[in-house]
Amino acid sequence: MWKREKMWMIKPPTEHPKESKYRPVLESLLPRDPMSRFNLKRGSPKDEFPNLDQNYTLMGRILSLHMYTRQFNRATESGVIFDDIIRPGLEDPGQPTGPKAVGCLAGDAQSYILFCDFFDRIIESYHGYKVTTDIVQESDFNYDNLKGGDDFDQEYALSCEVTAGRSIEDYCFPTHCSRGERRQLFTLAKTVLEQLGEDLPGKLYSIAELSHESEDRKVMMDSPPLSLIKIGVARDWPDARALWLSEDGTLAIWVNMEDHLKLVSYRSDACLQEAFKTVCISVMKLETLYKKLRHAFIWKSHLGWVVSSPAEVGTGLKASVTVKLMHLAENKRMDDILDRLRLQMEVTDCPGIYKISNLQTIGFNEVELTQLVVDGVKLLIRMEKRLENNGGIDDLVPAQK
């Protein structure tokens, strides 16, 4: 017969005087689980799993209940939870045709580490690049290594643009940052851009100043773009957002928009070589100036330059050329050609005019990615000329990437 164990026979754990004395100190050094700070009124992962019907983003294709459950009870030190990550793709579910959207944004740099199960899958699906800690993402700003880019046929290449995004260490990304953080980032940018102006004269305009016309600039913005509203970046608009424009018109720098910094070099003469050179020089100068203020750009060896969108990690660089392709764009092999060239094509407001750019931003350095665009655009123009003369293009189609 079972007998109740006598309480006096159960010995209490041995107490060591020093252990008792220092236990509160030792426990205070243990990192707290960020989720323990919240009291979220949530159901089970199954109850909270989003409806992904008619969601055409990569997030909608990749996310499963099992993956959602794995991420459900995690939070970064700044309070980013998984629902914050996928919210942009739920607000804007994408289109069944056209350029694919990732449907997610990181709230801070730690998001890429804590939610790596999800982000690594997104990066692999979008870029065709498998993230591994064994491979270090390279960076090369030596613009002299770029071959060509200044000799496009002007009848077909109409303009070009090079952009580069950067994020600042120790600050949340725009989807998650507080008003105070955003204002601190603005103050930092203002200080840095004043110093940049010593080499490249320019002027910083607040977004409020861009709401009315001015003779010294051609940019106007009276309300936040719909794309920023959908992804939650337009909170407290236009507080602490700005645009810096160089006097010679070769460079624009957006502050606190999709990323902490977004450099843009646009040229109406389609000289991609000069646009790339401008961005390379400016990025390196900005990096040096921010480091002097002890606020480096965010860099992870396996991801490269880290920004809010997984579609732009690695280099953060997009090089594009606006090209007239009246015949080639309608060719049945166009999608396959672009895939082999590692490029993407976007429709513009003008019939027959398209924007050709690099799709991948990781796995190659800056020079290599821009070289892909230079070589690819030249080949597309050759194909367009062939089709204009009723010729074939099969011999020009590149081998599989």
N, C-alpha and C positions, 0 to 999 in steps of 0.2 A: 504494500500500500504506500502511495506517495505521501511523504511527510514534508511539511513546510520547513524550509531551511531556517535555522535559527539565526537571527540577525547578529548575535554576538559572535558567530563563527565567521562572518564575512569581514575580512580585514580591509580597512580603508587604504587607499594608495599612500605610499610613503611620501611624506612632505619633506623636501629639502629646503632649508632656510634660504639659501641663495636663490634657488629656483623660484620660491614664492616672492622673494623681494624683487627679482628682475622680470618676472613674467609679464607684468603690464607694459614694461618697456619693450620686451621682445615682441609682444603681440602688436604693439603700435607700429612696428617696423614692417609687418606683413602687409603686402598690397591688398587693399580691399577689392572685392569683386564689384565692379562698377554697377552691375545690375542690382546689388543690394541697396543702392542709394535710391532706387526708384520704387514706387508703389503703383505700378501700372495696372489699370483695371482691364486686364486682357483675359481672354479665354485660353483654351488649349491651342497648340499650333494648328490643329485640324480646324478648329473654329475660326481662327484668324487667317487661314490661308486665302490669298486673294483670288478673285475670279479672273482667270487669264484667257477666257474665251474672247476671240477677236483681238487678241494682243499679238502684234506682229513684230515686237522687239526681240532682241536676242534674250533678254531677261525672261520674256514670256515663253520662249522655246525651251530654255535651259532649266528654269526653276521648277522643282518638283516638291511635293509635300515632304519627302524625306530630307531634301536639302534645306528646305525652309525650317524644318524641325531642328536640324543641326545648328542653324544660326540663331534660332528664336530667342534663346536666353543669354545672348552675348551683347556686350556693349563696350564701346571704346572708352578711354579715360575721359573724353570730353562729352560722353553721353550719346554717341551715335549708335542707334540700334538698327537691326536689319531692315525693318520697315522704312526707315529713313533712306536707306540705300536704294530700295526698289520703287519708292514713291514716284520719281520722275517718269518711270515706264508705265505706271498705272494712270498717271495724269495725262500722259501722251502716249497712247498705245501703238503709235506708228501706223504705217500704211502697208498694204499687202504687196505693193510694187514700189520701185524706186530704191534709193540708198537705204541700206539697213541701219537701224538705230540700236544702240546698246540697251537703252531703257533703264539705265541705272547711273548713279553718281556717288562717288565717295564723299563722306562728310568730313573726313580728315585723313591724314596720311596713314594712321593706324588702321583705318578701315581695310586697306589692302592686305594687311597682315592678319587681322582678326577674322575677316571674312574671306580668306584666301581660297577656300573651297569653291566659293561662288565666283569671285573675281578672276581667278586663274582660268576657269572655264569660259568666262566671257571673253577674256583676252585671247585665248586660244581660238575661239570661234570667230571672233571679229578679225584678228590679225593673221590667223593661221600660224601662230607662234606659240610653242609650248613653254610656259614659264617654268624655270628651274633655277635653283640657287647655285647650280654648278656653272652657269653661263652668266658672264658679266655683260651688261648692256654697254656698248661703246658709245663715245661721243666724239665728234670731230667737227670743229668750227673753222678748219683751215679752208677757207673759200677758194683759195688758189688751186685746190685739188679738183674742183669742179671743171669738167670739160664741156665746153659749149654753153648754151643757155642765152647767148647774146646774138645768135644768128638764125632765129626762127624766120620763116617766110612771113613777112608782115601782111601779106594778103590773107593769110589764114589765122595766124596768131595775133589776137587783137589786144590782149592785156595779160598781166600776170600778177600774182600776189603770193607772198610768203608770210606765214604767221608762225609764232612760237609762243606757247603758254608756259608760265612758271608759277610755282607756289612757294610761299615763304615758310620756313621752318617755325614750328611752335604755334601756328595759327590754324584754326579750322578753315575748311573750304567754304566758298560762298553759300552753299545750300544749308550750312549748319552754323556758320559763325554768328556771334552776337553783334549787336550794334556797336558795343565797345571795341570788339576785335576789328570790326570793319573800319571804324574810325582810326584805330591805331595803325592799321595797314595803310590807310589813306595818308596819315601823317608821315609814315615811313617813306611812302612813294613820293610824296611832295618833296621831302628832304633829298632823296636820291635823284629825282628828276631835275632838281635845281642844279645839282653837281654835274649831271649828264649834260645840261645845257651849256656848260663851259666849253665842251668839245663839239656838241651838236645843238646849236641854239634852237629853242622851242618854247612853247607856252602851254601851261596846264589849264584846262577848262573844266569847271564843275559841270555835272550833267544839267544842273539848273540853267547854266549859261548857254547850253546847247539848245535850249528850248526856243530861242529866237535867232533870227538871221544876223550874220555879221560879215563884214567885208574881208576880214582876215582869216576866215575859214569857210569851208563848203559843207561841213557836217552839221546836221540838225537832228535833235532827238527830243521830242516833246513828251513821249511816253515810253515805258519799257516795252521792248519787243515781246510779242506773244510767247515766243520760245522761252524767254527768261521767266515769264509769269508761270508757265506750266511746270517748270522744274523747280520753282520755289526760290529762284535767285533774286527776284525783284522785290523781296521784302524791304519795307522802309524806303522805297524808292522816293527821291533819288539820293538819299543820304549817303555821303562818303563814296560816291562814284565819280569818276573823272575820266577825261581824255586828254592826253598830252600829244601835241602836234609839233613836229619839227618845222622850222621856218621854210626849209627848202621843199617840204611836202613829201619827203622820201620815207618818213616813218611816223606811225601813230602807235600810241601805247594806251590801251584801255586799263583802267584800274578798278578792281572789285566788280567785274562783270561775271562771265562764266568761270574765270580763274582770277587769282590775285592780280596777275599781270598777263596781258595779251599783246604781244608786239605784232604789228602789221606793216608790211612794206608793199605798197601797190605801185605798179608802173603801167602807164598807158602805152608804152612802147614795147611791152612784152619782153623786156630784157630781164629774164629770170636770174641771170648771173649777178646783176647789180642788186636786185631785190634780196637775193640770198646773202650777198656780201653785207648789205646794210643790216640785216637781222643778226648775222653772226657777230659782227663788230659790236652792235648794241647790246646783245645778250651778254657777251663777255664783260663789257663795261659795267652793266647793271649788276652782274654777279659780283664783281670786285667791290662795287660801292655798297651793296647790301652786306657783304662779308665784313666790311669796315665797321658797319653798324651792328655787327654780331647777329645778323639775321640772314643765314645762308638760304639758297634755294634748296628745295627738298630733293634729295637724290638717294635712291636705293640701288644697290649694285645689280640686283636681278631685274629691276623694273626701269632703271634709268631715271629720267626726270619725272617726278610724280606730279600729276595734275588731277583735277576732280573727275574727269571722264576717262574710263578705261580705253576709250577709243583713241586717246592721244598720249597715253603713257609711253615712256621710252625716250623719245626725242621731244615730244610736244610740238613737233613741226609738221606743217602742211604747206606744200608747194603746189600752186595751181596755175594753169594757163587757160585763158578763155580762147577757144578755137572755133573756127567756122568749119563744120563738118556736115554739109548739106546732104551728101550721098552716103558717107560711111556710117553715120548714125543709124541709118535705116537698114544697114546690111545685117543679114541674119546671123553672121558670125561675130558681131560687135561685142556681145557679152563675153564670149570666149576669148576674144583678142584682149579685152581689158583685163580679164582674169590672168591671162598669161603675162601681161605687162605689169601686173600688180598695181593697177590704177583703177580709179573710179570715175564715172562721168555723171555730172549733174546737169539737169535741164535749166536753162535761163529763161528770161522773159521774151527773148528774141528767137523766133523760129530758126533752126539750123545752127544756133550758137550754143556751145556747151562748155562747161567748166571741167577740165581734166586735172585730177590731182592724185597724189599718193593716198592709197587706202591704209596701208600699214605704217605705223610710226615706231614700232619696236622690232628689234632683230637686225636693224641696220642703223648705221650712224647718220648724221645729218647730211653729209656730203653724198653718201650712197643713195639715200632716199631722193634727194633732189636730182641726182644723176638719172634715177629711174624715170622721173618726170621729163627731164630734158630728152632722153633717148626715146621715150615712149611717144611724146608729142611729135617729134620729128618723124617717127615711123607712121603715126596716124595721118600726118599731113601728106606723106608720100602715098599712102593708100587712098586718100581723098582725091589726089591728083589723078591716080590711075583710074578711079571710078568715073571721074569727070570725062575722061577720054574713052569710056566704055571698055576699059581694060579689066583684067582679073587681079586679084590680090592674094591668091592662095600661096604664091611663092614668097610673099612678104610676111605671112603670119608666123610669129615667133614660135619656137619650141615651147613645150609645156614648162611652166615655171618650176 
